[in-house]
């Protein structure tokens, strides 16, 4: 059984060149799967840390051609990594859905995740009809419409952990309880745990509960300026990956 660890990186934090150099360090530590964003003008679902990264990036480079070319350079430099992209709807609006879809196919994107809660059905339908996989998510309380929406998908489905401000989902407190229920509902796609995946213990809990992988957020990005701590944390997380 495989268990994949995907690492999230903000493309221009603090610069594109720095982010691409850091990808090399992730790869040197064993990583091979990445979910990388494009900066949004309204990243309302992000942490203050990522919001600042995006705002600073757009202030320096407001054209999305710059970020698309950066992705092309990244793919050329690392042709074998599994590369996924995260965007808000305003980014696609500025680029154009047709051009954005062609760009993703050009780079062989593993998946596209539309961040935020905007109406996205027309966008996902268009991208899927043109050969792209789009990531869908299930909230912690597993609303039935979230489950129904991902039935029949064969790419990543994300399942969010409980936020500290949320009450436990009674009867579904553990990863295993939630994932078993979702599977019984007919969801067959790989399920990836997201949110607060910060330690080996977090990853192992998701793995033991039946998750197919995890998406690690910005916990590593916060350590970029401390090379020793970064390497230690990456080794800790990467030790949970099973090929």
Beta strands, then each sheet from edge to edge (+ up, - down):
strand 1: 4-10
strand 2: 33-37
strand 3: 82-87
strand 4: 112-114
strand 5: 136-138
strand 6: 157-160
strand 7: 191-194
strand 8: 213-216
sheet 1: 4+ 3+ 2+ 1+ 8+ 7+ 6+ 5+
end
